[in-house]
Amino acid sequence: QRLFEGNIVAVKLAVSTAIVMGVVAMVVGTVAGYAGGLTDTVLMSYVDIQQTFPVFILLLLLISLYGASLFLIILLYGVFGWEGTARLVRSEALQRTEEAYSRAAEAAGASKLWVVRRHIIPNVSSTVITAATLSIPVFILGEAALSFLGFGDPGTFSWGRTINAGRSDIDSAWWISTIPGLFLFLTVLAFNFVGDALRDAIDPRSDSG
C-alpha cells in the first residue's frame, strides 16, 4: 500500500511542479522575447541572479520555520525551477516574433496581446511541455531526497521516507528499502524516456543520433 501511496505522491508532485514551472517560464520567456529591449534585459538579468540562488537551502530554511508540506515543496520547486526553460522560450519567442505572420498581424493593426496569444504562445508551448517533462525526474528525486533526510511532508508516505525507514533493517528486511528504491528508479527512468521521446517527436532536429 505504501508503494502505491508513494507513487501518488511522486506523480502529484511531478505534475503540479511541472505545471507551475511551465506557466512561469512561458510568461517570462514570452514577454522577454516579444518585448525585447529593456524588458528583455531586466528579465534575463533576474534569471541569471535566480540561477545562482541556493534553492535547496531556502527550502530547508522554510521547512524549519513553517514545517514540511508537499504544497511548500511543489511551490518552491515550481517557482525556482523555471530559469532554463524560460531561456528556451525566450529564444523561441524571438524567432517567432520575426516571422512574417507576426509582422503581418502587427501591420494589420493587431494588438500585441493578440499577437502573443495567437502566434507566439502556440508556437512556444511545445518547448515548454518538453522542458517540463524532462524536469519531472529532477523534481521527483529532489522530493525523495528531502523525505529521506527527514524534511519531507510527514503526512505522506513518500518513497524517500519509506527508504529511510527501512535503512536500519536492511540486513533482516532488505525489501523495505530496496523495493521503494526500485520503484523510484523505474519512475524516474520512465519519465526520462517519455521526455526524450516527446522532444524527438516535437523537434526531430534535437536527436543527436
N, C-alpha and C positions, 0 to 999 in steps of 0.2 A: 504493500500500500504506500509506503514512504517513497518507493521508487517512482510511482505514478504522481504522487504529490510533488516530488522534486521536479518531475518533467513539466508539470503545470506551472510551477514557479519559474522555471527556466524559460518556457515559451512566453509566459506573461511578461517577464522582464525583457526578453529579447524584442518582442513585437512592440511593446509600449515604448521602450527606449528608442528603437529604430524610427517609430513614428515621430516622436519629439525631435530627434536629431534631424530627420529628413525635412520636417516643416521649417525648423530654424535655418538649416543650411540652404533650403530653397529660397527663403525670403531674403537672407543676407546675400547669397550669391547672385540672385537675380537682380536685386536692387543695385549691387555694386557693379555688375556687368552692364546693365542697361543705362544706369545714370552716368557712370563714368566720372571723370574729373575729381573734384574734392571728395565727393561722397564715396567713390571707389577707394581713394587713398585712405580716408578715415576708417572705413570698414575693414580693409585689408590690414591696416596697421593694428587695429584691435585684434584681428585674427592672429597676427604674429605674437602679440602680447599674450593672448589666451593660450596659445600653443606651448608657452613656456611655464604656464601656471601648474603647480603640483595638485592636480585634481584629486588624486588618491589621498593626499594629506588633508585636503579640505574635507573630503568625505569622512575621514576618521575623526576630524575635529567636530564636525556637525553631529556625527553619531554619538560622540562622547557628551555633547551638550544637550541634544534633544532626543537621544535614543535611536536605536536602529529601527528602520522600517523599510519595507520594499518600495513604498512610494518615494521615499527620500533618495534611495539608490537609483531608481528609474529617472527621477527628476534631474539629479546631478549628472548622471552619465549622459542623459539626453541633451542637457543644456551645455555641457562642457565637452561633448564629443563630436561636434559638427564641423570643426575648422577645415579639415582636409576635404570634406565633401563640399563645403561652401566654395573652396577654391576651384574645384572641378566645375561646379555650377557656374561660377563667375566666368570661367574660360569659355564654357558653352554659351552662356548668355551674350558674351562679347561677340562671338561668331554669329549668333542668330540675329543680333541687332544690326549687323552689317548686311544681312541677306536682303535680296531685292524685295521680297514680300513685306518685310518690316518697313523698309524705306517707302514702299508704295503706300502702305497703310498710313504712315505718318504724313506723306504728301497729300493723301486724300482727306486729311483732316481728322483722322482717328486720334483719340486721346492716348496719352502714354499708358494709362491704366488698361485701356482696351488692347493695345498692342502687347503689353506684358501678359495679360490674361489669355489672349487669343493666339499669340505666336511664340512668345518666349517660354512661358511655363510649360506648355505641352511638349516642347522640344527638349527641355532640360529635365523633365520628370523621369525619363529613363535613367539618366545619370544618377539622380537621387536614389531611385529604387535599387539600382545595382550597388551603389556605395553603402546604402543602409543594410542591405542583405549581407554584404561582405563584412560589415562591422558587427553583426549579431554574435558571431563566435567570441569576439573580444568582450562583449558585454556579459555573455554567459560565464566566461572564465573569470571575469572580474567579480561578479557576484558570488561565484563559488569560492574564490579566494577570500573574500570578505567573510563569508559564512564559516569557512574553515578556520580562520583566525579568531572567530568568535564575535565578529562585528556585523553579522547578518541579522535579518529580521527574526527575533526569537519566536514569532508566531507562525513561521513557515518551516516546512521540512525540506530545506534546500539540500541539494546533493553535497555541497561543501560541508554543511553541518553534519550530515549523516556520515560522511567520510571521516570527519574529525571524531565523531562519537565512537566509531569502531576502531580508531587507531590504537587504543590501549589493549585491545583484544585481538590484535592482528594474528597472533600465533594460534590461538584457540578458535577464533571465529573470523577467519580471513575474509569471508564473503560480505561482512557488514560494510567494510570499506571498499573492497575490490569491485563489487557489482555496481554500486553507485558511481565509482570512478570509471568503470567501463561504459556505463550509460552516458556519463558526461563526455567522455572521449568520442563516442559514436555520434552524439548530438552535435558537438562542435564540428566533427568531420562532415556530417551530413549538410550542415549549413554552409560550410566551406565549398562543398561540391555544388550546392544549389546556387551560391553566389557566383562561382566560376562559370557555371552553365548559363546563368542569366546574363552575365557580362558578355560571354561569347555570342549568345543569341541576339542581344541588342546591338552589340558592336563587334562584328567578326574581326575587325582590324586589330582588336585588342589581344587576339590569340597569338601568342608569341611563337607557337609551333608552326 
